[in-house]
Structures are given as C-alpha cells and as structure tokens.
Amino acid sequence: MRKVLILSGVAAVAALAVPASIEAQRVRSISQSDRQQGAQAHPQLLQEFGGTYDGPQAAYVRQVGQRIAVQSGLSNSGSDFTVSLLNSPVNNAFAIPGGYVYVTRQLLGLMNDEAELAGVLGHEVGHVAARHSSSRGRTSTIGAIGSLLLGVVTGNSQIAQIAGQAAQLYTLRFSRSQELQADDLGIRYLVGAGYDPRALASMLASLAAQTQLDAQARGGDARSLAEWASTHPDPAGRVRRAEQTAARYPATGALNREAFIRQLDGLRYGDDPRQGVIDGRTFRHPDLRLQFSVPQGFTMSNGARAVSVTGQGGQAQFGTGSYRGDLDSYVTGVLRGLSGGSGGVPQGQVQRTRIGNFPVAYTTTRANSGSGQVDVSVFAYEFGPQTAYHFLLLTPAGRGVGPFGPMLESLQRLSASEAAQIRGREIDVVTVGAGDTPQRLAARMAYPDLQLQRFLVLNGLGQNDRLVPGQQVKLVVNSR
C-alpha cells in the first residue's frame, strides 16, 4: 500500500474496442480508436499494479513482448506495442487493445525460460486479437477503495470485491472456451516467433503448482483474488490440452533458458517494502512506520491503493486519504466515497475514542446489498496533524465490527529501528555445485516454512528431479 488519496470512489473505464475480425491473423493495424482508449487506460492500470518495475529486466521483457506480439497480426511493427513489467507481487499478465501488454515481476520470477515468457504474453495478446474483451461486457472496473462497497449499495455482487483487486477483474472474466482459444493462439505465436511450442504448457503447470502452494501456505486460501490463467477448474486437464496442441508442431524452437535465468538475478520477489510487507498475519510498512495484524483465518492482499483483508465473517480494507485535522469529516468522507457521493451508504453518527496512543473517530451504519443488509464501519486514526489512516469494515447486519476487534486494537507505530529491519526478498541465481541437492539449496530460501516445496515450484522441478552440477537455479533470499 502506497500513501495515496483513496476516497474518490471507483474509477470506471469503458471497455476497450477490439479489432473487427475474430480471425486474429487478418488484422494488420491497430485502430486510432484503440490507441486512444488504450492510452487512457494505461496510466490507471499502472497505478493499480504498483507502477512499472524499473530493474534491468524491463528492457528484456519489452523486447520479448514486442517480438511475440507482432505474431498476432495486430501490427507488423514491434514498436507499436507498449510492453510493461509491473511492480506487483501478484502472478498476473494481461493485454488491452491499443498495443498495451503487461506482465508482473512476480509471474516473471516464476518462469524458467524465455519461451515461457513469450507464451504468457502471447496468450494475453491472443485474448485481444480474438476480441474476447468485447464479448464479456461493455464496462470494466479499475478500482479504488470504494469498489468494495459500491457493489454492496448497488446490489452488484460482481464488483463487491476487495479494492486493489478490481483491475485484476478486468482480466478474469473470460470463459473457459476463450481461455482455451487464447492458449491455442499463444502456442501459434510461439511457433511463429521461433520458440518451443511446449513452453505455454510448462508455464501453466508451474502456475498451477504455485497456486496450490499459496493455498497450502495460507491454510487453504490463496492470497490474491486469482492467479493468471487459473480462473477455471481442472488445471491439469488444461496443461494436457496445451501439450497436445503443442505436439502438432515441431519441437525445434528455442527456449533460451540460460540467458533468461541470468536476467532474473536480483529481481524483487514478493512484496516491495516501499509498499509494505505482509508477514503471515501481520502487515508492516517501513516508510509509514506502522503495523497491524489480522484475525486468525483471514488473508491479506497488498494492493497499490489499500491493504485488503478477507475471510469468514467479513471483509476489511486499510488505507489513507486526504486529512485536514478533522477526524469526523474524514470518516464521513470515506462513507461518501463508497457510493460516489450518491448517498447509497447512509451516514452514521460519528463517535470518538482512543486506541493505544491514537485519537480515533468511528461509525457503524447499515447498507443494503443484493442479498440483504450489511454493517459498514469506518475507524479512522490520527497519526499526526496532517496524517490519518482508516479501516473500512464490511460484516453481516447486526455484527458491527464482527471479528475485526483485535485488528482494530493492533494498529501501532513502528520505531525507526523496527522499520529499518523490514527487508524485502529477491531472486538469487546460483550455480549447482557437486553434492548440491534440492534439499540443501532449499535450506537457503528466505522463508520459515515449505522451503523445499517453494524451491521446487520456483524452478519448475518435480519431487524426483535431480540437479546437475553447473545447472543454474533460482533461490529467494533476503534483499542484499
């Protein structure tokens, strides 16, 4: 979570126009309308996903992305495509009409060769080339904090989701048949660009394994709303289908594994400390010098605009907004922002208390949802004359703050020394030596649990695979 203004409600972006022909290979230009609409959406998408990642990997991703995108027939010039590496700890990739292609650094770190990168980006460009965006609806929401409760007060459960994840929803409404068609196109693009057509299947397998590992690490619930290409069941069947499709082509294309793995050395992995770090059930932000903990059984997602909390019994968000020294006005401003100023969320009576050393203003009100009434609560904390933070809570009607009482009490300042100790993680590319085993190398992973499983998934290895001296593998270590 970065310290940004988040009280303005939901920013809506019209669904972007797509090429006229469903046969992607016949399109030979990107329309001016697509370019204009893509250029308008691009800055919002960057903001929602933490901005661009400025490491040396960005140029490499751009080069590969432009090479694969021209295979779609959307344009014959790679320079017509804007390929961005996003500073996001979520496994995701997407493309929008107008020549804009995106992949997160987290998903990049999970890959093990250049062909996998090309396959992922080719799949997403395939969605655009096949006009899938236009067939799934005329609008998409790119979120702000109000997106959680906008869905509540309008009765639209589709957008009553955690803020900071709304931009991901833009890429998660494809049908199974559309996903499979994008797989087919991605494989075709791999062949056209000279890559091994089996790379997309191997990437899908790695992603399925990572999603399962995330669920295991969090007690059965993956951290984010969804992972790239995992919006439908039966991932094993999808991998087999991609393998069968790839088998129709000669397996003579390039993987470029060694060059790709070298590019990953030093790549940030997981949370960026500048946006805060999730460690188990605790969120810490070194720059804002604060921390809080969520209840047992709840999970967090650190978005660009807010930290989102979800679990049985309620949803919550932690964020900040413009503060001018009046906590009461701050609280009512949050409620107004939820419904875009339309009055969809009633204004409750604001009360005062103290939590720890903080002056606190709070209110609980009742709002209508599509399935009944819910309680909406706002707790605002004054950190300084011009700084305030708040929790926004959503619980079943009559529950008030529900299970979130301990979380509200847990917010505290960090000392300068405590903040200085918060470190991120990065990928360290190492060369396998004589006697090295997965178990031995996994012990160097900067995690307190599941070290071997994390090492195997990160490197696309099976339980029985052996390492070869001289082989390059990835570790996740504390940032140097």
C-alpha positions as CSV (number, residue, x, y, z in Angstrom):
1,M,0.0,0.0,0.0
2,R,1.3,3.4,-1.0
3,K,0.2,6.5,0.6
4,V,-2.2,7.9,-2.0
5,L,-5.6,9.5,-2.0
6,I,-8.3,6.8,-2.0
7,L,-11.5,8.5,-1.1
8,S,-12.6,9.4,-4.5
9,G,-14.7,6.3,-5.2
10,V,-14.5,4.0,-8.2
11,A,-12.8,5.0,-11.4
12,A,-14.6,3.3,-14.3
13,V,-13.1,2.7,-17.7
14,A,-15.2,1.8,-20.7
15,A,-14.4,-1.5,-22.3
16,L,-11.8,-1.0,-24.9
17,A,-12.6,-1.5,-28.5
18,V,-11.0,-4.5,-30.2
19,P,-10.1,-5.4,-33.8
20,A,-13.0,-6.0,-36.1
21,S,-12.1,-9.5,-37.3
22,I,-12.3,-12.5,-34.9
23,E,-9.6,-14.1,-37.1
24,A,-6.6,-12.5,-35.4
25,Q,-4.2,-13.2,-38.2
26,R,-6.1,-11.0,-40.7
27,V,-5.8,-7.8,-38.7
28,R,-2.9,-5.6,-39.9
29,S,-3.3,-2.4,-38.0
30,I,-4.2,-1.0,-34.6
31,S,-7.1,1.4,-35.0
32,Q,-6.7,5.0,-33.8
33,S,-9.7,4.5,-31.5
34,D,-8.0,1.5,-29.9
35,R,-4.8,3.5,-29.4
36,Q,-6.6,6.4,-27.8
37,Q,-8.6,4.2,-25.4
38,G,-5.6,2.1,-24.5
39,A,-3.6,5.2,-23.8
40,Q,-6.3,6.4,-21.5
41,A,-6.5,3.2,-19.5
42,H,-2.7,2.6,-19.4
43,P,-1.9,5.0,-16.6
44,Q,-4.7,3.7,-14.4
45,L,-3.6,0.1,-14.9
46,L,0.0,1.1,-14.0
47,Q,-1.2,2.8,-10.8
48,E,-3.4,-0.2,-9.8
49,F,-0.5,-2.6,-10.2
50,G,2.2,-0.6,-8.4
51,G,3.7,1.1,-11.3
52,T,6.4,-0.2,-13.6
53,Y,9.3,-2.2,-12.3
54,D,12.5,-0.3,-13.2
55,G,15.1,-3.0,-12.9
56,P,17.2,-4.2,-15.9
57,Q,14.6,-6.9,-16.6
58,A,12.2,-4.3,-18.0
59,A,14.0,-3.9,-21.3
60,Y,14.3,-7.7,-21.7
61,V,10.6,-8.2,-21.2
62,R,9.8,-5.4,-23.6
63,Q,12.0,-7.0,-26.3
64,V,10.4,-10.4,-25.9
65,G,6.9,-9.0,-25.7
66,Q,7.2,-7.0,-28.9
67,R,8.6,-10.0,-30.7
68,I,5.7,-12.2,-29.8
69,A,3.0,-9.6,-30.1
70,V,3.7,-9.0,-33.8
71,Q,2.8,-12.6,-34.4
72,S,-0.8,-11.8,-33.6
73,G,-1.3,-9.7,-36.8
74,L,-2.4,-6.7,-34.8
75,S,0.6,-4.8,-36.2
76,N,3.6,-5.6,-38.2
77,S,5.8,-3.3,-36.1
78,G,7.1,-4.2,-32.6
79,S,7.3,-0.5,-31.8
80,D,3.5,-0.3,-31.9
81,F,3.3,-2.3,-28.7
82,T,3.9,-0.9,-25.2
83,V,5.1,-3.8,-23.1
84,S,5.4,-3.1,-19.3
85,L,6.9,-5.0,-16.5
86,L,4.7,-4.3,-13.4
87,N,6.0,-3.9,-9.8
88,S,3.4,-6.2,-8.4
89,P,3.7,-9.3,-6.1
90,V,0.7,-10.9,-7.8
91,N,1.0,-13.5,-10.5
92,N,-0.7,-11.9,-13.4
93,A,-0.4,-10.8,-17.1
94,F,-2.8,-9.2,-19.5
95,A,-3.1,-7.1,-22.6
96,I,-5.5,-4.4,-23.7
97,P,-6.4,-3.2,-27.2
98,G,-4.2,-0.4,-28.4
99,G,-1.0,-2.4,-28.2
100,Y,-0.5,-2.5,-24.4
101,V,0.9,-5.7,-22.9
102,Y,1.7,-6.3,-19.2
103,V,3.3,-8.9,-17.0
104,T,4.1,-8.7,-13.3
105,R,7.6,-9.2,-11.9
106,Q,6.1,-12.0,-9.7
107,L,5.0,-14.0,-12.6
108,L,8.2,-13.3,-14.4
109,G,10.1,-14.8,-11.4
110,L,8.1,-18.0,-11.7
111,M,9.2,-18.6,-15.3
112,N,12.2,-20.7,-16.2
113,D,12.9,-19.7,-19.8
114,E,12.3,-17.0,-22.4
115,A,9.8,-19.2,-24.3
116,E,7.6,-19.3,-21.2
117,L,7.6,-15.5,-21.0
118,A,6.7,-15.4,-24.7
119,G,3.9,-17.9,-24.2
120,V,2.3,-16.0,-21.4
121,L,2.4,-12.7,-23.3
122,G,1.2,-14.4,-26.5
123,H,-1.8,-15.9,-24.6
124,E,-2.8,-12.4,-23.4
125,V,-2.4,-10.8,-26.8
126,G,-4.5,-13.7,-28.2
127,H,-7.4,-12.6,-26.0
128,V,-7.2,-9.1,-27.7
129,A,-6.8,-10.5,-31.2
130,A,-9.8,-12.8,-30.8
131,R,-12.0,-9.9,-29.5
132,H,-12.7,-11.6,-26.2
133,S,-12.9,-8.3,-24.3
134,S,-15.9,-7.1,-26.3
135,S,-17.9,-10.3,-25.7
136,R,-17.6,-10.3,-21.9
137,G,-19.2,-6.9,-21.3
138,R,-19.2,-3.2,-22.1
139,T,-17.6,-2.0,-18.9
140,S,-14.7,-2.9,-16.6
141,T,-13.8,-1.5,-13.3
142,I,-10.4,-0.3,-12.3
143,G,-10.6,0.1,-8.6
144,A,-10.3,2.5,-5.8
145,I,-11.2,1.8,-2.2
146,G,-14.9,2.4,-2.9
147,S,-15.2,-0.6,-5.2
148,L,-15.7,-2.9,-2.1
149,L,-19.0,-1.2,-1.1
150,L,-20.1,0.2,-4.4
151,G,-21.2,-3.4,-5.2
152,V,-22.9,-3.6,-1.8
153,V,-25.1,-0.5,-2.2
154,T,-25.8,-1.1,-5.9
155,G,-26.6,-4.8,-5.3
156,N,-23.9,-5.8,-7.9
157,S,-22.1,-8.7,-6.3
158,Q,-19.7,-8.9,-9.3
159,I,-17.9,-5.8,-8.2
160,A,-18.4,-6.2,-4.4
161,Q,-14.8,-7.4,-4.2
162,I,-11.6,-6.3,-2.4
163,A,-10.3,-2.9,-3.7
164,G,-6.9,-3.0,-5.2
165,Q,-8.0,-6.2,-7.0
166,A,-10.6,-4.6,-9.3
167,A,-8.0,-4.2,-12.0
168,Q,-7.4,-7.9,-11.9
169,L,-11.1,-8.4,-12.5
170,Y,-10.6,-6.8,-15.9
171,T,-8.6,-9.9,-16.9
172,L,-10.7,-12.6,-15.1
173,R,-14.0,-12.6,-16.9
174,F,-13.1,-14.8,-19.9
175,S,-15.0,-18.1,-20.4
176,R,-13.2,-21.4,-20.5
177,S,-13.6,-21.6,-24.3
178,Q,-12.0,-18.1,-24.6
179,E,-9.1,-19.2,-22.3
180,L,-8.5,-22.3,-24.5
181,Q,-8.7,-20.2,-27.7
182,A,-6.1,-17.9,-26.2
183,D,-3.9,-20.9,-25.3
184,D,-4.1,-22.0,-29.0
185,L,-3.2,-18.6,-30.3
186,G,-0.4,-18.2,-27.8
187,I,1.1,-21.5,-29.0
188,R,0.7,-20.5,-32.6
189,Y,2.5,-17.2,-31.8
190,L,5.3,-19.2,-30.1
191,V,5.9,-21.2,-33.3
192,G,5.8,-18.1,-35.5
193,A,8.4,-16.3,-33.3
194,G,10.7,-19.4,-33.3
195,Y,10.1,-20.6,-29.7
196,D,9.4,-24.1,-28.4
197,P,5.6,-24.6,-28.6
198,R,5.6,-26.6,-25.4
199,A,6.6,-23.6,-23.3
200,L,3.0,-22.5,-22.6
201,A,2.1,-25.9,-21.1
202,S,5.1,-25.9,-18.8
203,M,4.2,-22.4,-17.6
204,L,0.6,-23.4,-16.9
205,A,1.9,-26.4,-14.9
206,S,4.2,-24.1,-12.9
207,L,1.4,-21.7,-12.2
208,A,-1.0,-24.5,-11.1
209,A,1.7,-25.7,-8.7
210,Q,2.3,-22.2,-7.3
211,T,-1.4,-21.6,-6.8
212,Q,-1.6,-24.9,-4.8
213,L,1.5,-23.9,-2.8
214,D,0.0,-20.5,-2.0
215,A,-3.2,-22.2,-0.7
216,Q,-1.1,-24.6,1.4
217,A,0.9,-21.8,2.9
218,R,-2.2,-19.8,3.8
219,G,-4.2,-22.7,5.2
220,G,-6.2,-23.4,2.1
221,D,-6.9,-19.9,0.7
222,A,-4.6,-18.3,-1.9
223,R,-3.5,-14.8,-1.1
224,S,-4.9,-13.0,-4.1
225,L,-8.3,-12.9,-5.8
226,A,-6.9,-15.1,-8.6
227,E,-3.7,-16.0,-10.3
228,W,-3.0,-15.7,-14.0
229,A,-4.9,-18.2,-16.1
230,S,-6.3,-20.1,-13.1
231,T,-9.9,-18.8,-13.2
232,H,-11.3,-22.1,-14.2
233,P,-11.1,-25.6,-12.7
234,D,-9.2,-28.6,-13.9
235,P,-5.7,-27.1,-14.4
236,A,-4.2,-30.5,-15.1
237,G,-6.6,-31.0,-18.0
238,R,-5.7,-27.6,-19.4
239,V,-2.0,-28.4,-19.2
240,R,-2.6,-31.7,-21.1
241,R,-4.6,-29.9,-23.7
242,A,-1.8,-27.3,-24.2
243,E,0.7,-30.2,-24.5
244,Q,-1.4,-31.9,-27.1
245,T,-1.8,-28.7,-29.1
246,A,2.0,-28.1,-29.0
247,A,2.6,-31.6,-30.2
248,R,1.1,-30.7,-33.6
249,Y,4.2,-28.5,-34.2
250,P,7.8,-29.5,-34.4
251,A,9.5,-29.2,-31.0
252,T,12.5,-27.4,-32.5
253,G,12.1,-23.9,-31.3
254,A,14.3,-22.1,-28.8
255,L,13.9,-21.9,-25.0
256,N,16.7,-19.5,-24.3
257,R,16.8,-20.8,-20.7
258,E,20.3,-19.7,-19.7
259,A,20.0,-16.2,-20.9
260,F,16.6,-15.9,-19.3
261,I,17.7,-17.2,-15.9
262,R,20.6,-14.7,-15.8
263,Q,18.1,-11.9,-16.3
264,L,16.3,-12.8,-13.1
265,D,19.2,-12.4,-10.8
266,G,18.3,-9.6,-8.4
267,L,14.7,-9.4,-9.4
268,R,12.5,-8.4,-6.5
269,Y,10.2,-11.2,-5.3
270,G,7.1,-10.8,-3.2
271,D,6.2,-7.5,-1.5
272,D,8.1,-4.3,-2.2
273,P,8.9,-2.8,1.2
274,R,8.1,0.7,-0.2
275,Q,4.5,-0.5,-0.4
276,G,4.6,-2.5,2.8
277,V,5.3,-6.2,3.6
278,I,2.9,-9.0,4.6
279,D,4.5,-11.4,7.0
280,G,2.0,-14.1,8.0
281,R,-1.0,-12.3,9.6
282,T,1.0,-9.0,10.1
283,F,1.3,-6.1,7.7
284,R,4.3,-3.7,8.2
285,H,5.1,-0.6,6.3
286,P,8.6,0.8,6.9
287,D,8.1,4.2,5.3
288,L,4.7,4.8,7.0
289,R,6.2,3.2,10.2
290,L,3.1,1.3,11.1
291,Q,1.9,-2.3,11.5
292,F,-1.3,-4.2,12.3
293,S,-2.4,-7.9,12.4
294,V,-5.5,-9.6,11.0
295,P,-7.5,-12.3,12.8
296,Q,-6.7,-15.9,12.5
297,G,-8.1,-17.4,9.4
298,F,-8.1,-14.1,7.4
299,T,-5.8,-13.4,4.5
300,M,-4.4,-10.1,3.2
301,S,-3.7,-8.7,-0.2
302,N,-1.4,-5.7,-0.5
303,G,-2.8,-3.6,-3.4
304,A,-1.5,-0.3,-4.8
305,R,-4.3,1.7,-3.0
306,A,-5.2,-0.4,0.0
307,V,-4.4,-3.5,2.1
308,S,-7.4,-5.8,1.7
309,V,-8.5,-8.4,4.3
310,T,-10.9,-11.2,3.7
311,G,-12.2,-14.3,5.5
312,Q,-15.2,-15.9,7.1
313,G,-17.3,-13.3,8.8
314,G,-16.3,-10.1,6.9
315,Q,-14.1,-8.1,4.7
316,A,-11.9,-5.1,5.5
317,Q,-9.5,-2.6,4.0
318,F,-6.8,-0.4,5.4
319,G,-6.0,2.8,3.6
320,T,-5.5,6.5,3.8
321,G,-6.9,9.7,2.4
322,S,-6.7,13.5,2.5
323,Y,-6.7,14.7,6.1
324,R,-7.1,18.3,7.3
325,G,-7.2,17.8,11.1
326,D,-10.9,16.8,11.5
327,L,-11.4,13.1,12.0
328,D,-15.2,13.3,11.9
329,S,-15.1,14.8,8.4
330,Y,-12.6,12.2,7.4
331,V,-14.9,9.4,8.5
332,T,-17.9,10.9,6.7
333,G,-15.7,11.4,3.6
334,V,-14.9,7.7,3.5
335,L,-18.6,6.8,3.5
336,R,-19.4,9.4,0.8
337,G,-16.6,7.9,-1.3
338,L,-18.1,4.4,-1.1
339,S,-21.1,5.4,-3.1
340,G,-19.6,8.1,-5.2
341,G,-21.4,10.8,-3.3
342,S,-24.8,9.4,-4.3
343,G,-25.9,8.7,-0.7
344,G,-26.1,4.9,-1.2
345,V,-24.3,4.3,2.2
346,P,-26.2,6.2,5.0
347,Q,-24.1,8.5,7.2
348,G,-23.9,7.1,10.8
349,Q,-23.3,9.0,14.0
350,V,-19.5,9.5,14.4
351,Q,-18.1,8.7,17.8
352,R,-14.7,9.3,19.5
353,T,-12.4,7.1,21.5
354,R,-8.7,6.3,21.8
355,I,-6.9,3.1,20.7
356,G,-3.4,2.9,22.0
357,N,-1.9,6.4,21.6
358,F,-4.2,7.4,18.7
359,P,-7.3,9.6,18.7
360,V,-9.9,7.6,16.8
361,A,-13.2,8.5,15.2
362,Y,-15.6,5.7,14.2
363,T,-19.1,4.9,13.0
364,T,-21.2,1.9,12.0
365,T,-24.1,2.2,9.6
366,R,-26.4,-0.1,7.7
367,A,-26.4,-0.5,3.9
368,N,-28.5,-2.6,1.5
369,S,-26.9,-5.3,-0.6
370,G,-28.3,-7.6,-3.2
371,S,-28.8,-10.4,-0.7
372,G,-29.8,-8.3,2.3
373,Q,-28.4,-5.7,4.7
374,V,-24.8,-5.4,5.9
375,D,-23.0,-3.4,8.5
376,V,-20.5,-0.8,7.3
377,S,-17.9,0.5,9.7
378,V,-15.1,3.1,9.4
379,F,-12.4,3.5,12.1
380,A,-10.1,6.5,11.5
381,Y,-6.8,7.0,13.4
382,E,-5.0,10.3,13.7
383,F,-1.2,9.7,13.2
384,G,-0.3,13.4,13.0
385,P,-1.7,16.9,12.3
386,Q,-2.0,16.1,8.6
387,T,-2.0,12.2,8.6
388,A,-4.8,9.8,9.2
389,Y,-5.4,6.1,8.3
390,H,-8.5,4.1,8.5
391,F,-10.0,0.6,8.4
392,L,-13.2,0.1,6.4
393,L,-15.2,-3.0,7.5
394,L,-18.0,-4.9,5.9
395,T,-19.8,-7.5,8.1
396,P,-23.2,-9.2,8.2
397,A,-26.0,-7.0,9.5
398,G,-26.1,-6.8,13.3
399,R,-22.4,-7.9,13.7
400,G,-20.9,-4.4,14.0
401,V,-17.1,-4.8,13.8
402,G,-17.6,-8.6,13.9
403,P,-14.3,-10.5,14.1
404,F,-12.2,-7.4,13.5
405,G,-12.0,-6.0,17.1
406,P,-8.5,-7.4,17.7
407,M,-7.3,-6.0,14.3
408,L,-8.6,-2.5,15.2
409,E,-6.7,-2.7,18.5
410,S,-3.5,-3.9,16.9
411,L,-2.6,-0.8,14.8
412,Q,0.6,0.7,16.2
413,R,3.6,2.8,15.2
414,L,7.0,1.3,14.4
415,S,10.2,2.7,15.8
416,A,12.9,3.8,13.4
417,S,15.0,0.8,14.2
418,E,12.0,-1.6,13.7
419,A,11.2,0.0,10.4
420,A,14.8,-0.3,9.3
421,Q,14.7,-4.1,9.9
422,I,12.0,-4.7,7.4
423,R,13.5,-6.2,4.3
424,G,12.2,-7.5,1.0
425,R,13.2,-10.6,-0.9
426,E,14.8,-11.0,-4.3
427,I,15.8,-13.8,-6.6
428,D,19.4,-15.1,-6.4
429,V,20.6,-17.2,-9.4
430,V,23.1,-19.7,-8.2
431,T,25.1,-22.5,-10.0
432,V,24.6,-26.0,-8.7
433,G,27.8,-27.5,-7.3
434,A,28.9,-31.1,-6.8
435,G,26.9,-32.6,-4.0
436,D,24.1,-30.0,-4.1
437,T,20.6,-31.4,-3.7
438,P,17.2,-29.7,-3.8
439,Q,17.0,-30.1,0.0
440,R,20.4,-28.4,0.5
441,L,19.7,-25.5,-1.7
442,A,16.2,-25.1,-0.4
443,A,17.5,-24.5,3.1
444,R,18.8,-21.2,1.8
445,M,15.4,-19.9,0.9
446,A,14.3,-16.9,2.9
447,Y,11.1,-18.5,4.2
448,P,10.4,-20.0,7.6
449,D,8.3,-22.8,6.1
450,L,7.8,-25.0,3.0
451,Q,11.3,-24.3,1.8
452,L,11.7,-27.4,-0.3
453,Q,8.3,-27.0,-1.9
454,R,9.0,-23.4,-2.7
455,F,12.3,-24.2,-4.3
456,L,10.8,-27.0,-6.5
457,V,7.9,-24.9,-7.7
458,L,10.1,-21.8,-8.3
459,N,12.4,-23.9,-10.5
460,G,9.7,-26.0,-12.3
461,L,11.1,-29.2,-10.7
462,G,9.4,-32.4,-9.6
463,Q,9.9,-34.2,-6.4
464,N,12.2,-36.8,-8.1
465,D,14.2,-34.5,-10.3
466,R,17.9,-34.3,-9.7
467,L,20.2,-31.3,-10.0
468,V,23.2,-31.4,-12.4
469,P,26.5,-29.6,-11.4
470,G,26.7,-26.4,-13.5
471,Q,22.9,-26.0,-13.7
472,Q,21.6,-22.6,-12.8
473,V,18.7,-22.4,-10.4
474,K,16.8,-19.7,-8.5
475,L,16.6,-19.1,-4.8
476,V,14.6,-16.5,-3.0
477,V,16.8,-14.7,-0.5
478,N,16.6,-11.6,1.7
479,S,17.4,-8.4,-0.3
480,R,21.1,-7.5,-0.3
